[in-house]
């Protein structure tokens, strides 16, 4: 399962990777025009 955190730098504390997750990505900053590409093949998107 692929999980992507968009704009992870805005979170007050880092989130630990979940067990069973095969692809955990934390993007510090995501430009508006890069969102679709960042979420390609993602099962879960976390936004703040």
DALINZI-V420050 format. One record per residue. N is the residue number from 1. PHI is phi in whole degrees, 0 to 359 (none if undefined). D_FIRST is the distance of its C-alpha to the first C-alpha in whole Angstrom. Layout:
n:N phi:PHI d_first:D_FIRST
n:N phi:PHI d_first:D_FIRST
//
This chain:
n:1 phi:none d_first:0
n:2 phi:259 d_first:4
n:3 phi:240 d_first:6
n:4 phi:238 d_first:10
n:5 phi:256 d_first:13
n:6 phi:273 d_first:16
n:7 phi:57 d_first:20
n:8 phi:300 d_first:19
n:9 phi:293 d_first:22
n:10 phi:274 d_first:23
n:11 phi:282 d_first:22
n:12 phi:292 d_first:25
n:13 phi:220 d_first:23
n:14 phi:294 d_first:19
n:15 phi:270 d_first:16
n:16 phi:285 d_first:15
n:17 phi:297 d_first:12
n:18 phi:278 d_first:10
n:19 phi:298 d_first:10
n:20 phi:87 d_first:8
n:21 phi:278 d_first:5
n:22 phi:270 d_first:5
n:23 phi:215 d_first:6
n:24 phi:247 d_first:8
n:25 phi:236 d_first:11
n:26 phi:246 d_first:14
n:27 phi:262 d_first:17
n:28 phi:302 d_first:20
n:29 phi:220 d_first:22
n:30 phi:229 d_first:21
n:31 phi:293 d_first:23
n:32 phi:305 d_first:24
n:33 phi:281 d_first:24
n:34 phi:251 d_first:21
n:35 phi:297 d_first:18
n:36 phi:301 d_first:17
n:37 phi:295 d_first:17
n:38 phi:294 d_first:15
n:39 phi:264 d_first:12
n:40 phi:304 d_first:12
n:41 phi:67 d_first:9
n:42 phi:283 d_first:7
n:43 phi:273 d_first:6
n:44 phi:223 d_first:8
n:45 phi:240 d_first:11
n:46 phi:245 d_first:13
n:47 phi:235 d_first:17
n:48 phi:231 d_first:20
//
